[in-house]
Structure formats: C-alpha cells, structure tokens
Amino acid sequence: MSETSNLYALILAGGSGTRFWPLSRNVRPKQLLNLFDEETLIEKAVNRLKGLVDPERVLVLTNEAQVDGIRKVLPTIPAENVVAEPARRDTAPAIALAAGWIAARDPEATMIALPADQLVMKDEEFRAVLQSAAEVARVKDAIITLGIRPDWACPSYGYIERGAKLDSVDTSHDVHEVTCFREKPSIQLAEEYLKSGNFSWNAGIFIWTIQTLVRELSQHCPQLAEFIETLQRAGDFKKVVADSFSDLEKVSIDYALMENAKTILNIEADVGWDDVGGWPSVAKYLNEDESGNTNRGKLVSVDSNNNIVFSAVDEMTIALLGVNDLIVVNTADAILVADRNDADQIKKLVEELPPELT
C-alpha cells in the first residue's frame, strides 16, 4: 500500500472522556490514556494510518488544554498540525475547520475524518478499507461512511441501514447505498437490526473529497461551506479561526449533513473495531480470574465476583472482600468505587467534583 499524495486525515481529539474518570481528566482525556498497552489511543489512531497518509497531511484537532500532551505523544506529526479549537462547537464545525486547512493546501484533496479514541485491532484491513473508500469517494463524487459489521445487538451505537449494492464500483470492498441513519435503538430493535443483516454500526468515520463536502454543506449547512471557502482563501488562517470559529453553530456532523445529504455510500468493515465507551468496555481486554474479576494492577479478591479493577498506582494493591459487580479505579489523587451497572452515570459524578479533580 502506498501513500496517496492528495489524501489527508483529520483526527478529532477534542473529547474529555469523562466516563473514564478518575483516570481521564481535562488535560489527560480518553485519547491520551494507555488503557491496553504502552500506546495511547491517539498514538494508535495515528500509527494505523502509516503507509496510507503522510504525517505531514495529518491534522489533529483538539482543545487548548490538550495541545501539549498530544504533541508530546505524537512526535511524527508536525507540531503546527496539532490545532486547538477556540471553542467547543461539536463535530461539524471541527470538520469544516479541517476542510478549510486542507483546501488551502490542496483543493482537490480527499479527506478522512475519524475519532482519536477508538480501538481497531486489524490495522492492515483498516487501511485497505480506507483506501477503497477514498477511491470510491473520488470516482462517485460521494460521501462515504465506514460501517462496522455488528457482532451483537448493541443498543449504545447508532446504526446505518444499507440499501442496494453498487455493482459499478471497482473495489475489493462492497459498496452500498445508505437508506438512512438510525439513532441508538432499544435492545429489542437492535436485535432486529442484527437479524436483518442490513445494518452496520455507525463508527463516525467519514471519507469525502473537499469539493463534495463543500457542495453538500452548501445545500444543508451553508454557514460551514462559507467558512471552509473563507479559510481556503485566508492569508492568515489562525486569525480567521480565532475571529470566526466561535460564532459557528454548535452542531454534530450527523445533524448538519449526514441525515440530509443525498449522495452517501457505505462500506462495511470487519476491522476489530471498538468504541471503548467506558470501563465495562475495557474489561474484556484486561486480565480475568476464575471469579470473573478483570483487572490491571495488583489485586487480591475473596468471595468477590465480576468486578472491574484498574490501578494506575503500581505500588498499590486493591483488595476486595465479598463484593460483586463493582468498578474500582485508583489514581494518585482519587479513587472511584461504582456499581458496574451505573457506568454510564460516571459523567454525572464528574459534574459534582471540584475543578482540580476533573
């Protein structure tokens, strides 16, 4: 696989990952955690693009508090390619900012937009799918979504309903029309989606040419199309961003574009993808004992079952006695003890904490 000279990648790295408190903080969010090995999630995101996108053409968008930390773990990415958004405006303005940055360098470019905090186990296949998607995006002048082949009825993801297969596309991966996007379903509806075989998980990974993106935004969100064109012409990119970005409407790319655009195609991928949405999703990658306790760090347990234990302090031992279905996470300055079934509520807990602990 060879790098394509006009292929660029945007890595969206502005999230805070509050569901991973106390390990994640404002200055050390989910994408800067090494939950699985010595590599952080954002390092994994960049490294799996190797051989497909040159580091000079990778843009990382984050916030001011995280810039230094991201630059430190990504030495192959030029420091000026790690850009702080002046304000949190959700994914649509962030993508428009990146598109303007890319368009100023190559108006004929093709762009991949992907989150910084996902796990992909099959890197080579992931690159192959992205390469096919980029080719289809150029040939069909369409927006390409990467759909993940579901292996269970997950109610926590959005879904993409696939339509007819395109036989006219010369690629090693099947390409389908997109019938519609579905919000997070009930477990019963998710089971129906799985049985039908016509649905993919929405990974939030998109591929398009700059020209296609601007055309579609002109119809559905003209403010963002104008912002891209302004950035493309700007003599002072930083000044335009500083002056204009905060005035953009706060909106996700799903609402701004994907739910309304007409030229959307889907490539389904089997790449060992995981959204890693909270502590329970990490458990399957940790060590597990005969009682179903999963852990990283030093653990002693007696009459305790199905607990998740994650220690960020090497010299500390966590001991469990007669407890079940807990999440226990310790850091140097905080300890979390939560019911495993309440993992989605950790972000509410974070809202109650003093600023120095968030």
N, C-alpha and C positions, 0 to 999 in steps of 0.2 A: 504494500500500500504506500503510495507516495502522497506527499503534501500537495494540496491544490493552491495555486498562488492567489486565487481570489476567494478563498474560503476563510471566514472569520468565525470566532466563537465568543459569545458573551456568557460569562459565568455570573449568575445572580447570587450575591453573597451578602445580602443586607439583613437577613433574618437574625433573630436573637435566640431561637430555640429554647424558650422558657420551659418546655416540658422536660428538659434535661437538667434543671436546677437540682442540686447546687453546683453541679459540675460546670454547667454553662452560665455565663454572665454576659453583661453588655459588651465587655471588652474581649471576652473569650466565648463566642457563641458556638452553637452546634457545629458549624462547619470548621471550627478550629479545634475540635475535640478529636483525640485519637481513641475512639471507643473500641476499636477492633484490633489494632496493632500499633506500630510506631508512626504510621502515616495519619495525618488528619484527613477529614472528609474532603476538604478543599484541595489538598495535595492529590488525593485520589482522582478528583474531578479533572484536574489539570493533566495529570500523568496519563490518564486514559485517552487523552487527545493526541498524545505523541505519535508522530508519523502521519497524522491527518491534518493538523493545524499547527503552523509555525508559532512558537511562543510570542513572536513579535505581533501576531494577529489575534492574540487572546486578550480580551478586555474583561477585567473583574470589576463589578460594581458593588460597592458596599457603603457603609456609613463612616463618618469621621472617626468614631471610637475604635473602629476595627482595622483601619488602613495599615497602621504599623505592624500589627500582628499578622495580617495577611501577607504583606510584603516580606516579612521575615521568613515565613514558611514556603514562599514561592520565589526563590532566588532566580529561577529561569525566566520569569515573567518580568519585563521591564517595569521599573518602579512607577513610571508615568502611566502604565497601563492598569494600575490599580487606582480606581477613581472613586471618590466619596460623593454620594448624592447629597445635595444641600438639605434635603428634607425627605421624609418617607412618603412616597407617593404611590406605592404598590407597583405591580409588575409592568403595567402598560407604559407609564412614563419612563420607567427604567429602560425598557426595551427601546423606546423612542430615542432616549439619550444615546444608547449604544449604537443604534442605527445611524444617527447623525455623525457620531465619531467614526464609524466605518465608512459612511458615504463620502465623508471628506477625504478619505484615503483612496477609496475605490467605489465609485457609484455603481459599478457592475457587479459588486461583490454578492456572495451568498453568505448568509448568516445562520449560525446555530445558536439558539438560546437555551440554556439549561441551568438548573439549580446547582448550587455548590455543595449541597448537603445530602445527596442521595448515595446509596451504595449500589455498585454494579460489580458483579462477580466475574462476568465474561467480557473482559475489556476488548479482546480482538473482535468478537462478534459485534460489540457495541460500535466500534469504529467502522466496521463493514456496513452496518445499518445506517449510520450517519452519512457515510459516503454515498450509499444508494439514495438516501433521502435528498442529499444535496443535488445529485444528478437529476432526480425527478422534479425537484423544485425549479430547476433551471429549464428543463425541457417542457414541463407542463405549465409553467408560469403560475404555480400554485403554492399555497401554504401546506406544509407537511407537518403532521403531528406524529410523534412517536408514541405508539400504544404498547403497553406491556401485556403480554399474554397472561391472563389471570390463572392462578392455580388453586384459588379458593374464593369463596364468596365474601369478599371483604366489603364491609359497609362504610369504611373510612376513606375510600378513594372516590374520586369522580370517575365516570366511565365514558368511553367513546363508542357509539354504536356504528358499526361498519356497514356500508352498503355494497354496491356491486364492485367486483374486482375489475381492475383495468388491465385488459389483455394487450393493450397497445404500448405498454411500458416495457422497455428492455432493461431489466434489472434482476438481480439474483434474489430480491425480496418482493413478496407480494404487496401490491399497492391497491388499496380500496378507497372508494368514495366514503365520505363521512356523512352519515344520516343525521346525527345530532349528538350533542354533548349532554350527558346526564349528571345531575348533582349527586352527592353522596346518597346512596339508597338505603332503605331498610334492609335488614339481613334477609328477609324473605324475597325482596326484589333483587338483591344481589345474587341470590341463589338462582333465580330465574335467568338473570343475565348470564351466569356461568353455564347453565344448561343449554342456552340457545347457541352458544359458540360464536355469537356475532358481536361481542363486546370486548373491549380492551380497557385496561386501567389507563387513566389519563396521567402520564408521567410529568406533564408540564414541560415537555421538551419540544421545541418547535424549530423548523427549518424553512427559510424563505430567502428569496433574493431581496435586496433592498428595494428594487423597483416594485416588486409585488407587494411588499409591506406598505410602502408609501401609497400605492394605488388603493389598496384595501382600506387603509386608515383614512384616506381622503373621503371615502364614502361613509364610513361608520364612526370615525373619531377625527374630524378634520383638524382639531387643535393639535393633535400629536403629529399629523402629517406635516403641518406647517412648522412645527418645532424641529422635525428632522431636517426639513429643507433649509431652515434658518441656520442650524448647526453646520450643515454641509457647506454653506456659503460663508460661514463666520470666519473672520480673520483672527478673532480672539475667542476660542472655544470655551475657555474657563469662564470668561466674563458673561457670555450668553447663558451658560448653565447657571451661574450664580444669580443672574438677574431674572431668569425666566422659569427655571425648573419648579420652584416653589409655588408658582401660580397655576401649574397644571392640575387638572382634576385628578383626585386620588381614585384610581380605578385599576382593577386587575385586567390583564390581557384577555382573560376569558370573557369578561363582560364587555370590554371595549371593542373586541374584534372577533374572537373565535365563535361566539354564539350567533354572530350575524353574517360573517363572511361566507361567500358562496363557493369559492374555489379552494376547498380544503380536502386534502387527501390524507390517508392514514397508512403507515407502515407498522405492522405489529412486530414486536421484538421479543425474543426469548433470551435475555441477557443477564439473568440472575439479579434482577432489579429489586431494590427495597427502599422504600421512602424513609425508613428509620424514624418513625414519628414520635417515639417516646421510649421510656425504659422497657416496657414489655416487648417492644420490637427488637431490642438489643439482646434480650435474654437468650435467644436461640443461638447466638454467636459466642456465648460465654461457656465456661466450664460448668458441667452439671453433675450433681451427685445422685446417689440412689434414691434420694427423697424428693427429687425434682427441684432442689435449690440450685440456682445458677449464680455463678459468682466470678468476680475478678478481684483478686487480692486475697488476704488471709481470712479464712472463715472456719469457725468451729460451730457445728449445729447439733442439737439434741432434740429429738421429738419435734422437729420443725420441717415444714413441707412447702414446696412451691414458692419459695421466696426468691427475690432478685436482690443480690448484694453486690455493690460496686464500691470498692475502696480506692480512693485517689491518694491515700497516705500509705506508703509502702510498709512502714514500720508498725502500723496499727492493725490489730486483729479484731474482727467483728464476731461476737458470739451470740448465737440465737438459742433460746430455750422455750419450747412449747408454743411457737408462733407459726402461723401459716399465712400465705398469700400477702406478704409484705414486700414493699420496695424499701431497701435501706441503702443510702448513698452517703458516704462521708468525704469531706474535703478538709483542708486545714482550718477553715473557719466556720463550717456549717455541717449539719447532719440532717438528712431527710429520712423520716420514717412515715410511710404512707401505705394505705391499703392498695394492693395491686390493681384492684378494680376501679380505683379512683385516679388512675394515672393521668387521665385527660384533665383533671382538675388542678394539677400542679401549677399550671399557669395562673390560676386564680390565687393560689397561695403566694406566688411571687409578687402579686399586686399588693399584698399586705406587708411585705418585707421592707425594712429600712433601705434607703438607696445604696448604702455601702455593701449590701449583700446581694444586689441584683446586677 
